[in-house]
Amino acid sequence: MESMFNGSPSISGKAGSAAGVNALQNMPFLTEERFRQMAEDSGIGMLVADDLGGISYANAALLKMFAFDPSDVAGGKLRWDRLTPAEFAPKDYEALRQLALSGVCLPYEKECLSKDNRRIPVSLVAFVAGRAPAGALNLAVFVSDLTRQKQAERQLQALNESLEKRVEERARVAEQRADQLKLLAARLTGAEQHERRRLAKVIHDHLQQLLVAARLQAGAVRRQVGDFEALAGVQSVDDLIRQALEVSRTLTVQLSPPVLHDSGLEEALHWLAGDMLEKNRMEVTVESEPDVEPASDDLKLFLFESVRELLFNVVKHAGVDKAAVELRRVGKNELEIVVEDHGAGLSLLPEGDWGLGLFNIRQRLELLGGRMEIDSVLGQGTRIVMRAPLSIEVRADDSDREQPPEESPAPEQKVGRKPLRVLLADDHKILREGLVRLLQLEPDLEVVGEASDGQMALDMVRAIHPDVVVMDVTMPRMNGVEATRRIKAEAPDVRVIALSMHGREDMAAAMRQAGACAYFTKGGASELLISAIRACAKN
């Protein structure tokens, strides 16, 4: 080899010529022989090329890398463009040359072609090795085979993609399970609330009606008994029935407040505020924005029960007689309920007294897609924020649906007398039977018909035109309020007496506004009802 630092393209395999020695005068520490030995001993491929891309030297590592023989390089037969794929020529070598001239020894990655036309990924580092006498540059290029590195990178990329797919799959499964838990929580909430309503309905429709009927029977017996001791016994039984009726009413309200289903969450919270004042002497202010009514009855009852639980905590632990409840809408499909007091703060309380209740509310809210935030400061009070979606999807079983009550045929009208003609409208047969027995003891009162719902009562008024209608407020098909309004519009002379299991003022006011002349609670003294029938008929 004459010199790898001059312009000669030949490779002789001998020691360097005088021209090569002259070219190395500027690099006295690196002789051509030493450079060549270093190149041959190196495991990294190396070549020397001139300005035109002719390769004048290639070490053994490079020949092996590209499957060339020494004879392929001898005589300048091998050129750089032979190593470059067609899509990179002719600018490829010029880019390498400019990189060498810049003096920045940065690696340059590309693909090169082997003798058998295999594409080999390589990393190139080029620098100026010297100048030929004519001024042409010789480039020294170090070539590193990146095949294994690229294979490792591809394997790593494949592994990353596999891991990403597994993570995505795990995330999808976790999301599905979260949705399943949310649905399960909604169904559990629905099942609990349906069971509460079912029990409340059983108590209202059966137990309370039996108790009311028993009071009616006791009232009838009391009117017939002349013995003082027997009368006292009947009165004692009547008092016990009355107490049992009050207990059953309280239980019904606690299980499933009628106002919640009749009027909605906002009205139910106002009712709860009044109940807390009456029973616990705690003043609760309720503020509500419009359009915050949850679509689901189950969600309404859950939120109502949660607020009641939080207010009971205030009564038991906060040491204050005031609390505030705020109901407002957040965004398009979320509501927020805030329960706040200025009492002792949660940190003063033993965890067992309140932790389980709050934990239960929090967990249920989260499973329903909501959340709870608690802000409590020692001695300054507690602020609890509940957020929940305005709607959740819960399918009720067909068994939960209310079935229409059995209709009782109207009794035969008595002939030859002109007592006050009374129509009984109530969806509970046993109560109608009790009222019939009670009124049959009164010679001036006659039951001329029985209706099991509001629409039936309206139809019977049109057909038989009674003097007085004893109207239950809550009935299927048409409730007592609407039936009373229509009856008074069509037959103003027919008197309507409202009768309900609930002693709510708003219900009584609605019936009076519809045209009822009196309002009585079922289970009250039967004498008062009989007197009201007579009084209303005279007016």
C-alpha positions in Angstrom: 0.0 0.0 0.0 1.6 3.3 -1.1 -0.3 5.4 1.4 -3.8 5.5 2.7 -3.3 9.3 3.1 -2.7 10.1 -0.6 -4.8 10.0 -3.7 -3.7 6.6 -5.0 -6.4 4.1 -5.3 -4.2 1.0 -5.2 -3.5 -1.4 -2.4 -0.1 -3.1 -2.6 0.1 -4.7 0.9 3.7 -3.4 1.3 5.1 -0.7 3.5 4.2 2.9 2.7 6.0 4.9 0.1 7.9 8.2 0.4 4.7 10.1 -0.5 2.9 8.4 2.4 5.7 9.2 4.8 5.5 12.8 3.7 1.7 12.8 4.2 2.3 11.6 7.8 4.8 14.3 8.6 2.0 16.3 10.2 1.1 13.3 12.4 4.5 12.2 13.8 2.9 10.2 16.5 0.9 7.9 14.1 3.0 6.2 11.3 1.3 4.6 8.4 2.5 1.2 9.6 1.1 1.8 13.1 -2.2 3.1 11.7 -2.5 0.0 9.5 -1.8 -2.3 12.3 -4.3 -0.6 14.5 -6.9 -0.9 11.8 -6.3 -4.6 11.2 -6.4 -5.4 14.9 -9.6 -3.5 15.4 -12.9 -5.3 15.4 -14.5 -2.2 13.8 -14.7 -1.9 10.1 -12.6 0.8 8.5 -12.0 2.2 5.0 -10.2 5.0 3.4 -11.8 6.8 0.4 -10.7 9.7 -1.8 -12.7 12.7 -2.9 -14.4 10.8 -5.7 -15.5 7.9 -3.5 -12.9 5.4 -4.6 -12.0 3.1 -1.7 -8.2 2.7 -1.4 -8.1 0.7 1.8 -10.5 -1.6 3.7 -9.5 -3.6 6.8 -10.3 -7.2 7.4 -13.3 -6.4 9.7 -14.9 -4.3 7.0 -14.3 -7.0 4.3 -15.9 -9.6 6.5 -18.8 -7.4 7.3 -19.7 -6.8 3.6 -18.5 -10.3 2.4 -15.8 -8.8 0.1 -12.4 -10.2 -0.7 -9.1 -8.2 -0.7 -9.1 -8.6 -4.4 -12.4 -6.7 -4.6 -10.7 -3.6 -3.3 -7.3 -3.9 -5.1 -6.8 -1.5 -7.9 -9.6 0.8 -6.8 -12.3 -1.4 -8.2 -14.5 -0.9 -5.2 -16.3 2.5 -4.9 -18.5 4.0 -2.2 -21.5 4.0 -4.4 -21.3 0.2 -4.6 -22.0 0.2 -0.9 -24.9 2.6 -1.1 -28.5 1.6 -1.9 -29.8 3.3 -5.0 -32.3 5.4 -3.1 -29.4 7.1 -1.2 -27.1 7.9 -4.2 -25.6 10.2 -5.3 -25.7 12.5 -2.3 -24.8 10.0 0.2 -21.0 10.2 0.0 -21.1 14.0 -0.3 -23.1 14.2 3.0 -20.4 11.9 4.6 -17.7 14.1 3.2 -19.3 17.3 4.5 -19.6 15.7 7.9 -15.9 14.9 7.9 -15.0 18.4 6.9 -17.0 19.9 9.7 -14.6 18.3 12.2 -17.6 16.9 14.3 -17.2 13.2 14.8 -20.8 12.4 15.1 -22.1 8.9 14.1 -24.1 8.8 10.9 -26.5 5.9 10.6 -27.5 4.4 7.3 -27.9 1.2 5.4 -25.1 -0.2 3.3 -25.1 -3.1 0.7 -22.9 -6.2 1.1 -21.4 -8.0 -1.9 -24.5 -10.3 -1.9 -26.8 -7.3 -1.8 -27.8 -7.7 1.8 -28.8 -4.5 3.5 -26.7 -3.9 6.6 -27.6 -1.2 9.1 -24.3 0.6 10.0 -23.0 3.6 12.0 -20.4 5.7 10.3 -17.9 8.1 11.8 -15.8 10.0 9.2 -12.9 12.4 9.5 -10.2 13.8 7.2 -7.2 11.5 7.2 -5.0 13.7 5.0 -4.6 15.5 1.7 -3.0 14.2 -1.5 -0.3 16.4 -3.2 -3.0 17.7 -5.5 -5.1 18.9 -2.6 -7.7 16.1 -2.7 -8.9 14.8 0.6 -8.7 11.3 1.9 -11.5 10.3 4.3 -11.1 7.7 7.0 -14.4 6.1 7.8 -15.1 3.8 10.8 -18.0 1.4 10.1 -19.9 -0.3 12.9 -22.4 -3.1 12.2 -25.7 -2.3 13.9 -27.5 -5.5 12.9 -27.6 -6.9 16.4 -28.4 -3.5 17.9 -31.3 -3.0 15.4 -32.6 -6.6 16.1 -32.5 -5.8 19.8 -34.3 -2.5 19.2 -36.9 -4.3 17.2 -37.3 -6.9 19.9 -37.5 -4.2 22.5 -40.1 -2.3 20.4 -42.1 -5.5 19.9 -41.9 -6.1 23.7 -43.0 -2.6 24.4 -45.9 -3.0 21.9 -46.8 -6.3 23.6 -46.6 -4.6 27.0 -48.7 -1.7 25.8 -51.3 -4.1 24.4 -51.3 -6.0 27.7 -51.6 -2.7 29.6 -54.5 -1.7 27.3 -56.1 -5.0 27.8 -55.7 -4.8 31.6 -57.0 -1.3 31.5 -60.0 -2.4 29.4 -60.7 -5.3 31.8 -60.3 -3.0 34.8 -62.7 -0.5 33.1 -65.2 -3.3 32.4 -65.0 -4.5 36.0 -65.4 -0.9 37.2 -68.5 -0.6 35.0 -69.7 -4.0 36.4 -69.2 -2.8 39.9 -71.0 0.4 39.2 -73.9 -1.5 37.7 -73.9 -3.9 40.6 -73.9 -1.0 43.1 -76.8 0.6 41.2 -78.7 -2.7 41.3 -78.0 -3.2 45.0 -79.1 0.3 45.7 -82.2 -0.3 43.6 -82.8 -3.7 45.3 -82.5 -2.0 48.7 -84.8 0.8 47.8 -87.3 -1.5 46.2 -87.3 -3.7 49.3 -87.8 -0.6 51.5 -90.8 0.5 49.3 -92.2 -3.0 49.3 -92.0 -3.2 53.1 -93.5 0.3 53.4 -96.3 -0.8 51.0 -97.0 -4.0 52.9 -97.2 -2.0 56.1 -99.4 0.7 54.5 -101.6 -1.5 52.4 -102.1 -4.3 54.9 -101.0 -3.7 58.4 -102.2 -0.1 58.6 -105.5 -1.0 56.9 -106.1 -3.8 59.3 -105.4 -1.4 62.2 -107.6 1.2 60.8 -110.4 -1.4 60.2 -109.9 -2.6 63.8 -110.3 1.0 65.1 -113.4 1.3 63.0 -114.8 -1.9 64.5 -113.8 -0.7 68.0 -115.6 2.5 67.3 -118.7 0.6 66.2 -118.6 -1.6 69.3 -118.1 1.5 71.5 -121.2 3.0 70.1 -123.2 -0.1 70.9 -121.9 -1.0 74.4 -123.8 0.5 77.3 -121.8 -1.1 80.2 -119.3 1.3 81.6 -116.6 -1.3 82.3 -117.0 -2.9 78.8 -116.8 0.6 77.3 -113.6 1.3 79.2 -112.1 -2.0 77.9 -113.1 -1.2 74.3 -111.5 2.3 74.7 -108.3 0.7 76.0 -108.2 -1.6 73.0 -108.8 1.4 70.7 -106.0 3.3 72.3 -103.6 0.4 71.8 -104.6 0.1 68.2 -104.1 3.9 67.8 -100.6 3.6 69.2 -99.8 0.7 66.9 -101.1 2.7 64.0 -98.8 5.6 64.9 -95.8 3.3 65.2 -96.6 1.8 61.8 -96.9 5.2 60.2 -93.5 6.3 61.6 -92.0 3.1 60.3 -93.5 3.6 56.8 -92.1 7.1 56.6 -88.7 5.9 57.8 -88.6 3.1 55.2 -89.9 5.1 52.2 -91.1 8.7 52.8 -94.2 9.2 50.6 -93.4 12.9 50.0 -90.2 11.7 48.2 -92.1 9.8 45.6 -95.0 12.2 45.4 -93.1 15.5 45.2 -89.4 14.8 44.7 -86.1 15.2 46.4 -86.3 18.9 47.1 -89.7 18.7 48.8 -88.5 15.6 50.7 -85.5 17.5 52.1 -87.9 20.3 53.2 -90.1 17.7 54.9 -87.0 16.2 56.5 -86.0 19.6 57.9 -89.4 19.9 59.5 -89.2 16.4 60.9 -85.7 17.1 62.4 -87.1 20.3 64.0 -90.1 18.4 65.4 -88.4 15.3 66.7 -84.8 16.5 67.4 -85.2 20.2 67.9 -82.6 21.0 65.3 -83.2 23.8 62.8 -82.2 22.7 59.3 -82.2 25.3 56.4 -82.6 23.8 52.9 -81.6 25.8 49.8 -82.1 24.3 46.3 -81.5 25.3 42.7 -84.0 24.4 40.0 -83.7 21.4 37.8 -81.8 19.2 40.2 -84.2 16.3 40.5 -82.6 12.9 40.0 -84.2 10.8 37.3 -84.2 7.6 39.3 -86.4 6.9 42.3 -83.7 4.7 43.7 -81.1 7.4 43.5 -83.5 9.9 45.1 -84.1 7.6 48.0 -80.4 6.9 48.4 -79.5 10.6 48.5 -82.4 11.3 50.9 -81.3 8.6 53.3 -77.7 9.8 53.1 -78.7 13.3 54.0 -80.8 12.0 56.8 -77.9 9.9 58.1 -75.6 13.0 58.0 -78.1 15.1 59.8 -78.5 12.4 62.5 -74.7 12.6 62.9 -75.0 16.3 63.5 -77.7 15.7 66.1 -75.7 13.1 67.9 -72.2 14.4 67.7 -71.9 18.0 66.6 -73.3 19.7 69.7 -75.3 22.3 67.8 -78.9 22.8 67.0 -78.5 24.2 63.5 -77.4 22.7 60.1 -77.7 23.6 56.5 -78.4 21.5 53.4 -77.8 22.8 49.8 -78.9 21.1 46.7 -77.5 22.3 43.3 -76.6 21.2 39.8 -73.0 20.8 38.7 -72.4 20.6 35.0 -74.9 18.8 32.7 -75.5 15.6 34.5 -74.4 15.9 38.1 -75.9 17.2 41.3 -74.2 18.3 44.5 -75.6 18.1 48.0 -73.8 19.9 50.8 -74.5 19.2 54.5 -72.8 21.7 56.8 -72.7 22.5 60.5 -70.5 24.6 62.8 -70.2 22.1 65.6 -67.5 20.0 67.2 -65.9 18.6 64.0 -65.3 15.0 63.1 -61.8 14.8 64.8 -63.5 15.0 68.2 -65.5 11.9 67.6 -64.6 8.2 68.2 -64.3 6.7 64.8 -66.7 3.9 65.5 -69.6 6.3 66.1 -69.5 7.8 62.6 -66.9 6.1 60.4 -68.9 3.2 59.2 -71.9 5.4 58.1 -69.7 7.8 56.2 -67.6 5.0 54.8 -70.8 3.3 53.5 -72.1 6.5 51.9 -68.7 7.2 50.3 -68.4 3.7 48.9 -71.9 3.6 47.6 -71.5 7.0 46.0 -68.3 6.0 44.3 -69.8 2.8 42.9 -72.7 4.8 41.6 -70.2 7.2 39.8 -70.2 9.9 42.4 -67.9 11.0 45.2 -67.8 12.5 48.7 -65.6 15.2 50.1 -65.2 15.8 53.9 -63.9 19.1 55.3 -63.8 19.1 59.1 -62.0 21.4 61.5 -61.7 20.8 65.2 -64.2 23.0 67.0 -65.3 24.8 63.8 -67.6 22.3 62.2 -67.9 19.9 59.3 -68.8 20.3 55.6 -69.7 17.2 53.7 -70.1 17.4 49.9 -71.8 14.6 48.0 -71.8 14.5 44.2 -73.8 12.1 42.2 -75.0 11.6 38.6 -78.5 12.8 37.9 -79.4 9.5 36.5 -78.4 5.8 36.9 -79.8 2.9 35.0 -81.4 0.3 37.1 -84.0 -2.2 35.8 -86.6 -3.3 38.2 -88.1 -6.8 38.1 -91.7 -7.1 37.0 -92.5 -8.4 40.5 -91.7 -4.9 41.9 -94.4 -3.2 39.9 -97.6 -2.3 41.6 -100.6 -4.4 40.8 -104.0 -2.9 40.4 -106.2 -3.5 43.5 -109.2 -5.7 43.4 -112.4 -3.9 42.8 -115.3 -4.4 45.1 -118.8 -4.5 43.6 -121.1 -1.8 44.9 -123.5 -3.0 47.5 -127.2 -3.0 46.7 -128.9 0.3 47.4 -131.4 0.3 50.1 -134.9 1.1 49.1 -137.5 3.1 50.9 -135.3 5.4 52.9 -133.7 8.7 52.2 -130.5 8.8 54.3 -127.4 10.6 53.2 -126.0 8.7 50.3 -122.2 8.0 50.7 -119.7 6.7 48.1 -116.5 5.2 49.5 -113.4 5.6 47.3 -110.3 3.7 48.6 -108.0 1.2 46.9 -107.9 -1.0 50.0 -110.8 -3.4 50.2 -110.5 -4.2 53.9 -110.7 -0.5 54.8 -113.8 -0.1 52.6 -115.4 -3.1 54.4 -114.6 -1.5 57.8 -116.2 1.8 56.7 -119.2 0.0 55.4 -119.7 -1.8 58.7 -119.3 1.5 60.6 -121.7 3.5 58.5 -124.3 0.7 58.5 -124.8 1.4 62.2 -125.9 4.9 61.4 -129.6 5.0 60.2 -129.2 8.3 58.5 -126.2 7.2 56.4 -126.2 4.8 53.4 -123.3 3.5 51.5 -124.4 3.5 47.9 -121.1 2.5 46.2 -117.5 1.5 46.5 -114.7 2.6 44.2 -111.1 1.3 44.2 -109.5 4.2 42.3 -110.1 7.8 41.4 -111.3 7.2 37.9 -113.8 4.7 39.2 -115.0 7.1 41.8 -115.5 9.8 39.1 -117.5 7.4 36.9 -119.7 6.3 39.9 -120.4 10.0 40.8 -121.6 10.5 37.3 -123.8 7.4 37.5 -125.4 7.5 41.0 -124.7 11.1 42.1 -124.1 10.5 45.9 -124.4 13.2 48.5 -120.9 12.6 50.0 -117.7 11.0 48.7 -115.2 9.7 51.3 -112.1 10.0 49.1 -108.7 8.4 49.7 -105.9 10.6 48.6 -103.4 8.1 47.2 -105.0 5.7 44.7 -104.0 4.1 41.3 -105.1 5.4 37.9 -106.3 8.7 39.3 -105.3 10.1 42.7 -107.8 11.6 45.1 -106.7 15.2 44.4 -107.4 15.0 40.7 -110.6 13.0 41.2 -111.9 15.6 43.7 -111.1 18.4 41.3 -113.1 16.8 38.5 -116.0 15.8 40.7 -116.4 19.3 42.0 -116.2 20.7 38.5 -118.9 18.4 37.2 -121.1 18.1 40.3 -120.5 21.0 42.7 -123.2 19.9 45.1 -121.4 16.6 45.8 -119.4 16.9 49.0 -115.9 15.3 49.2 -114.2 14.3 52.5 -110.5 13.5 52.1 -109.1 10.4 53.9 -105.4 9.5 54.0 -103.0 7.4 56.0 -100.6 10.4 56.1 -101.1 13.5 58.2 -99.1 15.8 55.9 -100.2 19.4 55.7 -99.3 19.8 52.0 -101.5 16.8 51.1 -104.4 18.2 53.2 -104.0 21.6 51.5 -104.0 20.1 48.1 -107.2 18.3 48.8 -108.9 21.4 50.2 -107.8 23.4 47.2 -109.3 20.7 44.9 -112.6 21.1 46.7 -112.7 18.8 49.7 -114.7 20.0 52.7 -112.7 18.1 55.3 -109.5 16.1 55.7 -109.1 13.2 58.1 -106.3 10.8 58.9 -107.1 7.1 58.7 -107.2 5.7 62.1 -108.6 8.8 63.8 -111.7 8.7 65.9 -114.6 7.2 63.8 -117.1 9.6 65.5 -115.3 12.6 63.9 -115.6 11.1 60.5 -119.3 10.4 60.9 -119.9 13.9 62.2 -118.0 15.3 59.2 -120.1 13.4 56.8 -123.3 14.9 58.3 -121.8 18.4 58.6 -120.5 18.5 55.0 -123.8 17.2 53.6 -125.7 20.0 55.4 -123.5 22.8 54.0 
